[in-house]
Amino acid sequence: MFRENESGKAKSVNVIIVGGGFGGLYAAKALAGKPVNVILIDKKNYHTFQPLLYQVATAVLSPGEIAEPLRRILRRARNINVIMAEVSGFDLAGTTVKLNDGTELSYDYLIVAAGARHTYFGHEDWEQYAPGLKTIEDSVDIRRRILLAFELAELKAQITGSHDPLHFAIIGGGPTGVELAGAIADIATRALARDFKAVDTTKTRITVYEGSCRILGIYPEHLSKKAVRQLEELGIGVVTGKMVTDVEAERIKVGDDWVPVSLALWATGVKASPLGRSFGVTVDGWGRVMVEPDLSVPGHPEIFIIGDMSSLVDIQGKPVPPLASAAIQEGKFASENILRDLSGKSRAKFKYRDWGSMAPIGRHRAVALIGRWGLSGFFAWLTWAFVHIFLLIGFRNRLSVFYEWIWAYFTRERSARLITGDINGILRKKTNARKS
Ligand SMILES: Cc1cc2nc3c(=O)[nH]c(=O)nc-3n(C[C@H](O)[C@H](O)[C@H](O)COP(=O)(O)OP(=O)(O)OC[C@H]3O[C@@H](n4cnc5c(N)ncnc54)[C@H](O)[C@@H]3O)c2cc1C
């Protein structure tokens, strides 16, 4: 597709997409083979399937099974180039994207989908003691910390005959917190139980701490109750209505009481990419840009912001949720609006289609909400498993994840139980964290 430039000559249309997550990737796919030049920029060279990060963190899957190189995914699209670089800002008047190395790339249309990260509500120093789960690096770090807690208990028990009680605290009772808790219970009671000699891993305590009055607040109350029941069946404690007010090495403060922990994990608080503030328009409390119904930035119809970075009440009057399904739909939709512009059609307004939401709890339990239909237990878990296999990018990943799940289900084993780094380096890090 060409536009005329000032000298009247035809000029090809350049679309820059920032972020190769769910929003950016599906925006790019919708422009594959279309008459536009596309550059997809991401600071990573791969797309991450975030809904299964918790399975890497709990040693079910390896990182490569839930991530796929962006170049490989888009290799057949001859009009799309992938660049691995970090975007530092934008020159809106000059219509350029600024990269960290000082390079500037010009665009006719810009789609920004740089996602979100967890926030510690002004206590960013808590992150070293209670890491959150957002990237592949986070999941490998959490896996290391979980497995190390068992190893250190075993070391102490072998030498002294006893060890401190193992207690994993999950701060935040949303889907990620619930998923992590269930999966850690599985490791402790099944996968590791036969391999540790001095530690009885089945006695591991796991507690989910939720500040509001119930876990899984985005689900109807009856499903929250079913989730609590399923967690309790796995021996997991659920504490609601109490805020975690401080986090230190090996202890957290719940209300006024300090609770000793082997490991705390952070599963609450999300903040949109700081790139959203570059546009000088209104952002909500999570730092998300309030976009127009066509997903463009107010005053800049050539710029679209999608996925976890944007905030919108759609034409049905419903707030669009920060979910992969929304980011996928918005990515396709923003690209379609660009193509509409280029063919002289008027733009459409975004309408979110609810694909449902699901939270697995351990090996064969889950809660799911599909439309008004609430499910729980084994059938909900089966639905979750099929949907996630289907949505994974790449046939190789689908096959490999399916194989790992079948293996883990019947053998109760975990195939990715690697602690990366040697014990001296790891212990040095731990001691430094205690001192600071
Ligand atoms: C642990 C976890 C579990 C989840 N489970 C579910 C689930 O079960 N179901 C569901 O629907 N949703 C789930 N979500 C939410 C879902 O993953 C997000 O809503 C979705 O990923 C948002 O897509 P996005 O494109 O906006 O951002 P992302 O997918 O986060 O992609 C952002 C991309 O931008 C890149 N980037 C960021 N900053 C820059 C920069 N400055 N320069 C260049 N590149 C940059 C990043 O590297 C990344 O690739 C989960 C999220 C997490 C963290």
The ligand as an SDF file (V2000), in Angstrom:
LIG
                    3D

 53 58  0  0  0  0  0  0  0  0999 V2000
    1.9780  -15.2390   35.3820 C   0  0  0  0  0  0  0  0  0  0  0  0
    0.8920  -14.7550   34.4470 C   0  0  0  0  0  0  0  0  0  0  0  0
   -0.1670  -15.5920   34.1310 C   0  0  0  0  0  0  0  0  0  0  0  0
   -1.1740  -15.1570   33.2670 C   0  0  0  0  0  0  0  0  0  0  0  0
   -2.2020  -16.0100   32.9810 N   0  0  0  0  0  0  0  0  0  0  0  0
   -3.1350  -15.6310   32.1000 C   0  0  0  0  0  0  0  0  0  0  0  0
   -4.1710  -16.5280   31.7110 C   0  0  0  0  0  0  0  0  0  0  0  0
   -4.2340  -17.6580   32.2020 O   0  0  0  0  0  0  0  0  0  0  0  0
   -5.0780  -16.1120   30.8020 N   0  0  0  0  0  0  0  0  0  0  0  0
   -5.0150  -14.8660   30.2330 C   0  0  0  0  0  0  0  0  0  0  0  0
   -5.8500  -14.5420   29.3880 O   0  0  0  0  0  0  0  0  0  0  0  0
   -4.0780  -13.9940   30.5830 N   0  0  0  0  0  0  0  0  0  0  0  0
   -3.1250  -14.3310   31.4980 C   0  0  0  0  0  0  0  0  0  0  0  0
   -2.1450  -13.4560   31.8540 N   0  0  0  0  0  0  0  0  0  0  0  0
   -2.1840  -12.0810   31.3250 C   0  0  0  0  0  0  0  0  0  0  0  0
   -1.6200  -12.0080   29.9220 C   0  0  0  0  0  0  0  0  0  0  0  0
   -0.4230  -12.7300   29.8190 O   0  0  0  0  0  0  0  0  0  0  0  0
   -1.4210  -10.5460   29.5560 C   0  0  0  0  0  0  0  0  0  0  0  0
   -2.6700   -9.9040   29.6580 O   0  0  0  0  0  0  0  0  0  0  0  0
   -0.8800  -10.4150   28.1340 C   0  0  0  0  0  0  0  0  0  0  0  0
    0.3940  -10.9910   28.0440 O   0  0  0  0  0  0  0  0  0  0  0  0
   -0.8110   -8.9550   27.7160 C   0  0  0  0  0  0  0  0  0  0  0  0
   -0.2900   -8.8810   26.4230 O   0  0  0  0  0  0  0  0  0  0  0  0
    0.5540   -7.6140   25.9770 P   0  0  0  0  0  0  0  0  0  0  0  0
    0.8730   -7.8170   24.5350 O   0  0  0  0  0  0  0  0  0  0  0  0
   -0.1140   -6.3770   26.3830 O   0  0  0  0  0  0  0  0  0  0  0  0
    1.8960   -7.6740   26.8360 O   0  0  0  0  0  0  0  0  0  0  0  0
    2.9870   -8.8380   26.9750 P   0  0  0  0  0  0  0  0  0  0  0  0
    2.4590  -10.1410   26.5070 O   0  0  0  0  0  0  0  0  0  0  0  0
    3.4880   -8.7270   28.3670 O   0  0  0  0  0  0  0  0  0  0  0  0
    4.1320   -8.4030   25.9520 O   0  0  0  0  0  0  0  0  0  0  0  0
    4.8800   -7.2300   26.1180 C   0  0  0  0  0  0  0  0  0  0  0  0
    6.1250   -7.3530   25.2450 C   0  0  0  0  0  0  0  0  0  0  0  0
    6.7380   -6.0850   25.1610 O   0  0  0  0  0  0  0  0  0  0  0  0
    8.1350   -6.2270   25.2780 C   0  0  0  0  0  0  0  0  0  0  0  0
    8.6430   -4.9520   25.7860 N   0  0  0  0  0  0  0  0  0  0  0  0
    8.3490   -4.3510   26.9650 C   0  0  0  0  0  0  0  0  0  0  0  0
    8.9500   -3.1590   27.0680 N   0  0  0  0  0  0  0  0  0  0  0  0
    9.6650   -2.9970   25.9160 C   0  0  0  0  0  0  0  0  0  0  0  0
   10.5040   -1.9720   25.4290 C   0  0  0  0  0  0  0  0  0  0  0  0
   10.7300   -0.8440   26.1250 N   0  0  0  0  0  0  0  0  0  0  0  0
   11.0990   -2.1320   24.2210 N   0  0  0  0  0  0  0  0  0  0  0  0
   10.8780   -3.2750   23.5050 C   0  0  0  0  0  0  0  0  0  0  0  0
   10.0810   -4.2690   23.9220 N   0  0  0  0  0  0  0  0  0  0  0  0
    9.4660   -4.1350   25.0990 C   0  0  0  0  0  0  0  0  0  0  0  0
    8.3050   -7.3900   26.2460 C   0  0  0  0  0  0  0  0  0  0  0  0
    9.5720   -7.9880   26.1020 O   0  0  0  0  0  0  0  0  0  0  0  0
    7.1630   -8.3020   25.8310 C   0  0  0  0  0  0  0  0  0  0  0  0
    7.5710   -9.2230   24.8450 O   0  0  0  0  0  0  0  0  0  0  0  0
   -1.1230  -13.8560   32.7090 C   0  0  0  0  0  0  0  0  0  0  0  0
   -0.0470  -13.0200   33.0190 C   0  0  0  0  0  0  0  0  0  0  0  0
    0.9600  -13.4610   33.8780 C   0  0  0  0  0  0  0  0  0  0  0  0
    2.1190  -12.5600   34.1940 C   0  0  0  0  0  0  0  0  0  0  0  0
  1  2  1  0
  2  3  1  0
  2 52  2  0
  3  4  2  0
  4  5  1  0
  4 50  1  0
  5  6  2  0
  6  7  1  0
  6 13  1  0
  7  8  2  0
  7  9  1  0
  9 10  1  0
 10 11  2  0
 10 12  1  0
 12 13  2  0
 13 14  1  0
 14 15  1  0
 14 50  1  0
 15 16  1  0
 16 17  1  0
 16 18  1  0
 18 19  1  0
 18 20  1  0
 20 21  1  0
 20 22  1  0
 22 23  1  0
 23 24  1  0
 24 25  2  0
 24 26  1  0
 24 27  1  0
 27 28  1  0
 28 29  2  0
 28 30  1  0
 28 31  1  0
 31 32  1  0
 32 33  1  0
 33 34  1  0
 33 48  1  0
 34 35  1  0
 35 36  1  0
 35 46  1  0
 36 37  1  0
 36 45  1  0
 37 38  2  0
 38 39  1  0
 39 40  1  0
 39 45  2  0
 40 41  1  0
 40 42  2  0
 42 43  1  0
 43 44  2  0
 44 45  1  0
 46 47  1  0
 46 48  1  0
 48 49  1  0
 50 51  2  0
 51 52  1  0
 52 53  1  0
M  END
$$$$
